[in-house]
């Protein structure tokens, strides 16, 4: 597993070079300015479209605008919001949240553009079961320009990257985080969670996009409301901390953050890197994934669905991610004191392989065998004069009690332990749960556990559909069953204990997101002018009153169930 982790880390470094992040920001700025700040139209016109004012059962498509948005949000509003934000803060500090906001805002224009393109080029040979996504955009678009083979080849490449992201961030990340959280709080072995997830998700994805749309349309509003209500409670309790937290977020985005407690410290560069990565992973702007779900919407106006898609990053990133960030920061769980204080700190000794620590007894009943413990230590100086690191160890049972077996530490200078104790490794959703617990003991255990399960199930369901559409493009409908079996097997494998740290988790999800960006951004650059032309023409007709509502909106019950678009 160490070799796999090293390979993923190397690949991650290539995929997430700062040049790639600059390209995402530049793309968002380009389409924001080109469209005349389409974020405004998404926030004002989008809700009317979602409400069903423009729904027509005679339009091509399988699900209504609300269900399409819910299906896409069920893939984005998930453990990336609970666990991904926690990862960003743990690895990059509070400044990472600022860059999450930036990507959330710019992501609205990126989403509108990529979804509009997919709607322009979607395959409606079967009007009740359309297919769309960047693979169809590049394939049909280049075919029209006289390069059919090139278009098909690039479409295949995108689908391959789509499947990588589906299996990692959209599947294994979800299963891993749920298994980790459930084992931490309830002592249930992670693989048991895997079995349950596979059973539930498998039961839904068999029914195709209509069942996915129905489940998402019911599940997403409930789980988002549940999470925001609980989060609001925590923020009200800590309301006095909020002004300082906002100031800390902005300050840390442009200056180093000092090491305190469990936080080893962070640079402005690390805040930028991890904030951008987690935001892109959370709202999927530029990945080309959510256009696949939106392409199933019933409409004959491509831009209309693009406007709806523009709301995704706002809901996912600006609202839900900010709630998570403020909860973690205001409660202080990110830079907490030691989980086990030392009676006497162990001392390092030099060996041929590096610096080593003696086994450290665990004098607490809250720790489990094979759980990861962490020390904050000093070592060689790195970026911007930081010299602090996390040294990990594994809890083992010697027969006479639990001890931590520490990893060997590499440093040219003698390391020193910082602080007066050791920490549990609260990674991903577990860190967020602990933040809730710090306000009301037991709140995180139940609330975040329930939310994590709901988010994981909804995300896996939608991503399974994304991957399915990639398989359809590559090999046709005959390959779908085999793909679904492989999808469920991968989820099971993720809960078997191979991934143990936040670094493993970040590398795995980073690779999945990065490869899709490499494939999809060029498609947007090549064909984006078509989306912008269609958007401006649509807005002009809207301003002139040439497309106003021509029938009453459906009842809320019909909207949620999808009956408003049934013939």
Buried (B, 14 or more C-beta within 10 A) or exposed (E): EEEEBEEBBEBBEEBBEEEBBEBBBEBBEBBBEBBEEBBEBBBEBBEBBBBBBBBBEEBBBBBBBBBBBBBBBBBBBBBBBBBBBBBBBBBBBBBBBBBBBBBBBBBBBBBBBBBBBBBBBBBBEEEEBBBBBBBBBBBBBBBEEEBEEBBBBBBBBBBBBBBBBBBBBBBBBBBBBBBBBBBBBEEEBBBBBBEBBBEBBBEBBEEBBBBBBBBBBBBBBEBBEBBEEBBEBBBEBBEEBBEEBBEBBBBBBEEBBEBBBBBBBBBBBBBBBBBBBBBBBBBBBBBBBBBBBBBBBBBEBBBBBBBBBBBBBBBBBBBBBBBBBBBBBBBBBBBBEBBBEBEEBBEBEEEEEEBBBEBBBBEEEEBEEEBBBBBBBBBEEEEEEBBBBBBBBBBBEEEEEBBBBBBEBEBEEEBEBBBEBBBBBBBBBBBBBBBBBBBEEEBBBBBBBBBBBBBBBBBBBBBBBBBBBBBBBBEEEEEBEEBBEBBBEBBBBBBBBBBBBBBBBBBBBBBBBBBBBBBBBBBBEBBBEBBBEBBBEBBEBBEEEEEEEEEEBBEEEBBBBBEBBEE
